[in-house]
Amino acid sequence: MVTKAILVSLVTLATAASSTTVATASSASSSSDGAPSAEALPKVVYTAHRGGALEVPENSMSGLTATFERGYAPVLDIDIRMLKDGTLVAMHDATLDRTTNMSGPVKALTLRDWRKVRIRPSPALSGRWVPERPPTLHEILKRFGGRTPLMLELKDPKGLDRMTAMLRGRKLTRSVYLNTNRLRLAVRAHRRGLLTAVWRSARQLPGDHPERWTRNVNILSIDYQTPAPHIRRAVRSGIHHIWAHTVNTPADRDRMLRLGARGIVTDVPGLLAGRPAVRQPLPR
């Protein structure tokens, strides 16, 4: 088992590594509220996908807090959906069925309804986790905004204006990425002054032209199952941050790092952070 001291040491070393500048509309190195700069992320960074969904209850406040306090994932990834009344909340699925005690579409609820929802922690998770209400984006930003970079996958494009206003109001536009699979949404978000992350599947990337996206995309996150030639092409695209998702084994992580990825989006950040990477280059 990896000790807490070892994990802290690994994160300290990673944070001290030389960083790659992100192409953004602003040259600021930190957000004006003192948040850690998303532009100054370490050269290789772990992102906790859905908060680290195979180690903690996904998109939960207790799970996000545990991952943050353990310190092995400098970036927290959270899925965001919009309720009927416009409230932005943390939830991956379009329905409540899989992860909560309720069923039906998320978008049919109001904030008053949302307060009755309880996350059902998976019995496969280690540790003791109790049912809890999924957090709102307001609560997430209040807890973590300005303390660590966040990657917010906006599932409902109609929520862009509200998310933009929240990030601007808290002066977090330099420490939070808007994440999406939709390039047009990323372009809209970038024009509003937000940092953007675009993820692409192994099916999508071969037909993409990421070299055309450099002005609007700060992070390109690539499916780890993508064939090597397309990964190398993305690495050469000019987008400064090429990350890999969703990587849950040391072998897959090592392959993606060898191919040029500089970030690992994972459901098991504790597992991967505790196992050093093997960096020998892959044969071409």
C-alpha positions in Angstrom: 0.0 0.0 0.0 1.3 3.5 -0.9 1.8 5.6 2.2 0.4 9.1 2.6 4.0 10.4 2.8 5.0 8.8 -0.5 1.9 10.2 -2.2 2.6 13.7 -0.9 6.2 13.4 -2.1 5.1 12.3 -5.6 2.7 15.2 -5.9 5.4 17.6 -4.7 7.8 16.4 -7.3 5.2 16.6 -10.0 4.3 20.1 -9.1 7.9 21.1 -9.2 8.3 19.8 -12.7 8.7 22.3 -15.5 5.3 23.4 -16.9 4.2 24.0 -20.4 2.5 27.3 -21.1 -1.1 27.0 -22.3 -2.2 29.1 -25.3 -4.8 31.4 -23.9 -6.3 34.8 -24.5 -4.6 35.9 -21.2 -1.0 35.7 -20.2 -1.8 35.7 -16.5 0.0 33.0 -14.5 -2.5 32.9 -11.7 -6.2 33.8 -11.2 -6.8 37.1 -9.4 -8.3 35.4 -6.4 -5.0 33.5 -5.7 -6.1 30.2 -7.2 -3.4 27.9 -8.5 -2.9 28.7 -12.2 -4.3 26.2 -14.7 -1.6 27.6 -17.0 1.1 26.4 -14.7 0.1 22.8 -14.3 3.0 20.3 -14.1 4.3 18.8 -17.3 2.6 15.5 -16.5 -0.6 15.8 -14.4 -3.2 13.4 -13.1 -6.8 14.4 -13.3 -9.4 12.6 -11.1 -12.2 11.6 -13.6 -15.6 12.1 -11.9 -13.5 12.7 -8.8 -11.8 9.3 -9.0 -14.9 7.2 -9.7 -13.4 3.8 -9.0 -11.9 4.9 -5.7 -14.7 7.3 -4.3 -18.4 7.9 -5.0 -18.4 9.7 -8.4 -19.2 13.4 -8.5 -19.9 13.4 -4.8 -18.7 16.1 -2.3 -17.2 13.5 0.0 -15.4 11.8 -2.9 -14.0 15.1 -4.3 -12.9 16.1 -0.8 -11.2 12.8 -0.2 -9.3 12.9 -3.5 -8.3 16.5 -3.0 -7.0 15.9 0.5 -5.0 12.8 -0.5 -3.2 15.0 -3.0 -2.4 12.7 -5.8 -4.6 14.4 -8.5 -3.9 18.1 -8.9 -7.0 18.4 -11.2 -10.6 17.4 -10.2 -12.9 16.5 -13.1 -16.7 16.9 -12.5 -19.7 16.4 -14.8 -22.2 19.2 -14.7 -25.9 19.1 -15.8 -28.6 21.7 -15.6 -31.9 21.3 -13.7 -35.3 22.5 -14.8 -34.9 25.8 -13.0 -31.4 26.5 -14.4 -29.4 25.2 -11.4 -26.1 23.6 -12.3 -25.4 20.3 -10.5 -22.9 17.5 -10.5 -24.2 14.4 -12.3 -22.8 12.4 -15.2 -25.9 10.5 -16.5 -28.9 12.2 -18.0 -31.0 10.2 -15.5 -30.8 9.5 -11.8 -31.2 5.8 -12.1 -27.6 4.5 -12.0 -26.1 6.4 -9.1 -28.9 7.6 -6.9 -31.9 6.5 -4.9 -34.2 8.1 -7.4 -35.1 7.6 -11.1 -36.0 9.8 -14.0 -34.3 12.6 -16.0 -32.1 15.1 -14.2 -33.5 18.0 -16.2 -37.0 17.4 -14.8 -36.0 18.4 -11.3 -35.8 21.8 -9.6 -33.4 22.7 -6.8 -36.0 21.8 -4.3 -36.4 18.3 -5.8 -32.6 18.0 -6.0 -32.2 18.3 -2.2 -34.1 15.0 -1.9 -31.7 13.1 -4.1 -29.1 10.8 -2.5 -26.1 9.2 -4.1 -25.9 5.4 -3.6 -22.2 4.6 -3.1 -21.1 1.5 -5.0 -20.6 -1.5 -2.8 -17.4 -2.2 -4.8 -15.7 0.9 -3.3 -13.3 0.4 -0.5 -13.9 2.4 2.7 -17.1 3.5 4.3 -19.3 5.9 2.3 -22.7 7.1 3.3 -25.5 8.3 1.0 -25.4 12.0 0.4 -26.9 14.7 -1.8 -25.1 15.4 -5.1 -23.5 18.8 -4.9 -24.5 21.9 -6.9 -21.9 23.7 -8.9 -22.2 26.6 -6.5 -21.2 24.3 -3.7 -18.3 22.8 -5.7 -16.9 26.2 -6.5 -17.3 27.4 -2.9 -15.4 24.4 -1.6 -12.7 23.9 -4.3 -12.6 27.1 -6.4 -9.2 28.9 -5.9 -7.8 25.8 -4.2 -7.1 23.5 -7.1 -7.7 23.5 -10.9 -11.1 22.1 -11.9 -12.3 20.5 -15.2 -16.0 20.9 -15.6 -17.7 18.8 -18.3 -20.8 20.8 -19.2 -23.3 18.2 -20.4 -26.0 20.8 -21.2 -24.8 23.5 -23.6 -27.6 25.7 -22.5 -25.8 26.1 -19.2 -22.9 27.9 -20.7 -24.0 31.4 -19.9 -24.7 30.5 -16.3 -21.4 28.7 -15.8 -19.6 31.6 -17.4 -21.2 34.1 -15.0 -20.3 31.9 -12.0 -16.7 31.6 -13.0 -16.4 35.3 -13.8 -18.1 36.2 -10.5 -15.6 34.1 -8.5 -12.6 35.2 -10.7 -11.9 31.5 -11.6 -11.6 31.8 -15.4 -7.8 31.0 -15.2 -8.1 28.0 -12.9 -11.2 26.2 -14.3 -11.5 24.4 -17.7 -14.8 23.9 -19.4 -14.7 20.4 -20.8 -16.8 19.1 -23.7 -16.9 16.7 -26.6 -18.5 19.4 -28.7 -15.9 21.6 -30.5 -18.5 24.4 -31.2 -19.3 24.6 -27.5 -15.5 24.9 -26.8 -15.3 27.8 -29.3 -18.2 29.6 -27.7 -16.7 29.1 -24.2 -13.3 30.3 -25.4 -14.8 33.5 -26.9 -16.3 34.2 -23.4 -12.8 34.1 -22.0 -12.9 30.5 -20.5 -10.2 27.9 -20.7 -11.3 24.9 -22.7 -10.8 21.2 -22.8 -12.1 19.0 -25.6 -12.2 15.2 -25.4 -12.4 12.9 -28.4 -13.1 9.2 -28.7 -11.0 6.7 -30.6 -13.7 6.8 -33.3 -13.7 10.5 -33.6 -10.0 11.5 -33.6 -9.0 9.9 -36.9 -11.3 12.2 -38.7 -10.4 15.3 -36.7 -8.0 18.2 -37.6 -6.7 19.3 -34.2 -4.1 21.5 -35.8 -7.0 23.8 -36.7 -8.1 24.0 -33.0 -5.1 25.6 -31.5 -6.7 29.1 -31.0 -9.8 27.7 -29.1 -8.7 24.5 -27.3 -6.3 24.5 -24.4 -6.4 20.8 -23.7 -7.1 18.0 -26.1 -7.9 14.7 -24.2 -7.5 11.6 -26.3 -9.1 8.2 -25.8 -6.3 5.9 -24.8 -7.6 3.2 -27.3 -6.8 5.5 -30.3 -4.2 4.0 -32.7 -0.7 5.4 -32.2 -0.4 7.3 -35.5 -3.4 9.5 -34.7 -2.1 10.1 -31.2 1.3 11.2 -32.6 -0.5 13.5 -35.1 -2.5 15.1 -32.2 0.8 15.6 -30.2 2.2 17.5 -33.2 -0.9 19.6 -33.7 0.3 22.6 -31.7 -2.2 22.2 -28.9 0.0 22.5 -25.8 -1.7 20.1 -23.5 -2.4 16.6 -24.9 -4.0 14.4 -22.2 -5.3 10.8 -22.3 -8.6 9.4 -21.0 -9.9 7.3 -19.3 -6.7 5.5 -18.3 -7.0 3.0 -15.4 -4.0 0.7 -15.7 -0.2 1.5 -15.4 0.4 -0.2 -18.7 -2.1 2.1 -20.6 -0.7 5.1 -18.8 2.9 4.3 -19.8 1.9 3.8 -23.4 0.2 7.2 -23.6 3.1 9.0 -21.9 5.5 7.3 -24.4 3.4 8.5 -27.3 3.6 12.1 -26.0 0.6 12.6 -23.7 1.3 14.9 -20.8 -1.8 14.4 -18.7 -3.7 11.3 -17.5 -7.4 11.4 -16.8 -8.2 8.4 -14.6 -10.8 6.8 -12.3 -8.0 5.5 -10.1 -5.6 8.4 -9.4 -4.4 6.8 -6.2 -3.4 3.6 -8.0 -1.6 5.3 -10.9 0.1 8.0 -8.8 1.5 5.3 -6.6 3.2 3.4 -9.4 6.0 5.2 -11.2 5.8 5.4 -15.0 8.1 3.5 -17.3 9.1 6.0 -20.0 11.1 4.1 -22.6 9.9 5.3 -26.1 7.7 3.0 -28.1 8.9 1.6 -31.5 7.5 3.5 -34.4 
